[in-house]
Amino acid sequence: MLAGAGGGVEVWKDPSCGCCTAWVKHLEANGFQTTIHEVGNNTARARLGVAQKFGSCHATLVGGYAVEGHVPAREIARLLKERPQRLGLAVPGMPVGSPGMDSALYKGRKDPYSVMLLSTDGNATVYHSYGGNRS
């Protein structure tokens, strides 16, 4: 079985990435236990089968699912509860206002974004959309 299948969260990220660190703190504040690898995010993304078009700044494995980018903890919990026969979840890019991209630096700005449910064939559907404000 893949690492992370037991419910722990394995994250591969750049050691100097502040938004990745903030996202990990978001997960931990929501009850997830994390193991951090400060290298290998591109290798992990490829190994997990996440298409480049869904890429972000960190790759994650949780409960046997790939999770790419700034996915909110509540959507990961939902995924683990529903257990769909899919590859995992992604928030492509780095949308302002998503967990980890919500620091005071952005002055409360929240851009709309979607959490995508990934299929193994490289396609995806919207799992949940978050509105935004343009302040």
N, C-alpha and C positions, 0 to 999 in steps of 0.2 A: 504494500500500500504506500502511497505517496506520503512524504513527510507532511505534517500538518493535518493529517486525516483524523487525528485524535481530538481536534477541537482547538489546539493551540494555533497561534498565528505566527508564520515565518515570513519575515519581511526582508527583501533585498533592496538596498538603497545606497546612495552616495553618502559617504561619511559627513560631508559638509552641507547637506541639504536640510535647511531649516524647516521647510514645509513638510518634508517626510517625517521629521522628528515630531512636529506638531500633530501630524495625522496619527502616528503611533500613540502619542499621549491621549488623543481622542478615543482610540480603541481601548486603551487601558482604563480610561475613565468610565468606559461602558462595559467593563468586566472581562475584556479579552486579555489573555496572557500572551505576551509576545516574545519572540526570539528574533533578534536583529542581526543581519549580515550586512556589514558596511561596504560590501563589494558585490558585484555579480548581478545587478538588476537586469541588464540586457540579456545575459545568459539565462537567468531564471525565467524571464518573460518568454524566451524562445523555447526553453525546456517545457514550460507549462502550456505552450501552444497558443499563446495570445498573439493575434495578428498585430503587426506594427501600427495599423490604422487606429487601434484602440489603446496605444501606448500612452504612458504618462511618465512620472519620475520614479516610481517604485513598483516592484512586482511583489506579490504576496500569495501565499498558499494558506488556506484555512479550510479545515474540514474536507479536504480533498478537492476543493475548488480553487481556481485561479481568481485572484482579485487584483485588479490593475488600477492604480491611481487612487484618487481621493474619494473613495466610496464611503458613504456614511455608515457608521456602526449599525444603525437600525436596519439598513438594507442587507448587511452581512448576516445579522441575526435572522432576518426573514428568510434569506437564502438557506441557511442552515436548518430552519424549521420546515420549509417547504420541500427541500431536497430535490429540485428539478433535475432531470437528466440533461444537464448543460455543462459547459466548460467552466463558467463562473460569471463574474461581474466586472464591469469597467466603467470608469469615468475618464474618458479620453481627455488628453490635455491637462490643463491645470486651472479649472474655472475658479475665479475669485468668488469667495463665499462658501465653497465646499470645505469640509473638515480639513484643517491643515493650511488652507488658503484663506483663512478668516481672521488674520491678525489685525491689530490696530493700524498697521501700515496701510490697509485698504479702506480705512475710515468708514466701516459699516457697509461698504458696497457688496452686493450679492448679485452675481450674474446668474441667469437661468442656466441649468444644465440637466442632463439626463444620465441616470445610471442605466447602463446597457447590460442585458442578459446575453451572454456570449454562447454561441453554438460552436461545436467542434469543427464545423465546415467554414468558419471564418465570417459567418453572418451574425447579426445580433438584432434583438428587439428591445424596445424601451421597457425597462423594469419599473422605474419610477422617475418622474420628472420633478425637479425643484424649480419653483419660480424665482424671481429675483427682483431687485430694485436697482435703479440706475443712479443712486444718489452719489 
